[in-house]
Amino acid sequence: MPWLIILLGYFLGSIPTAYIAGHILKGVDIRQIGDTNMGAANAFRQLSPRAGIAVGLVDAGKGALAILIAQAANIPQAALLFTGVAAVIGHNWPIFIGFRGGRGVSTTIGVLLMVITQPMLIVSGPAVLALFIKRNVTLACALLFIPLPLVCWWLGATAPLITYSVALPGLIGFTHFLRTRWQVIHQA
């Protein structure tokens, strides 16, 4: 049964929110415009601020819903954590549109909000403030994810949760690295 929940997490993550929004709002493939990323920031810039915020909220909701379903199914913690990873992998490599998705920032935020709620709420304040003042997603992500393991440790989180608070944002970095290398190779 846990593997079914993990698979469901992948399929939830695979729902291509920005792709759908691009087609509905402007008749475009979001992966072909702007920075070509299928995520909230590109949707914000290329479709509209309202669309970008909606995409970000829905993408975070995909991750949160995957965890809520896993919690409701009462699966072991390891399987629950893998469900969150599966949701992010689904967002980054969605089966529905040729395995080319986003970087997983919003989906990761949704997962982490459900798994380590208190630490995420603590680090969210400075990150959201930086996002509104500087309008810089990279800075906001740094302020959100870099101190997260320390806040988890400070609040007495278990070793698996502290590791998860490093690994899941690490998946975002890995995806970003792959996409950046892909763009460099194909632009050469």
Secondary structure as GFF3:
##gff-version 3
##sequence-region A 1 188
A	DSSP	alpha_helix	2	13	.	.	.	ID=ss1
A	DSSP	alpha_helix	17	26	.	.	.	ID=ss2
A	DSSP	three_ten_helix	30	32	.	.	.	ID=ss3
A	DSSP	alpha_helix	40	46	.	.	.	ID=ss4
A	DSSP	alpha_helix	49	72	.	.	.	ID=ss5
A	DSSP	alpha_helix	77	92	.	.	.	ID=ss6
A	DSSP	three_ten_helix	95	97	.	.	.	ID=ss7
A	DSSP	alpha_helix	105	115	.	.	.	ID=ss8
A	DSSP	alpha_helix	117	134	.	.	.	ID=ss9
A	DSSP	alpha_helix	137	145	.	.	.	ID=ss10
A	DSSP	alpha_helix	148	154	.	.	.	ID=ss11
A	DSSP	alpha_helix	159	187	.	.	.	ID=ss12
###
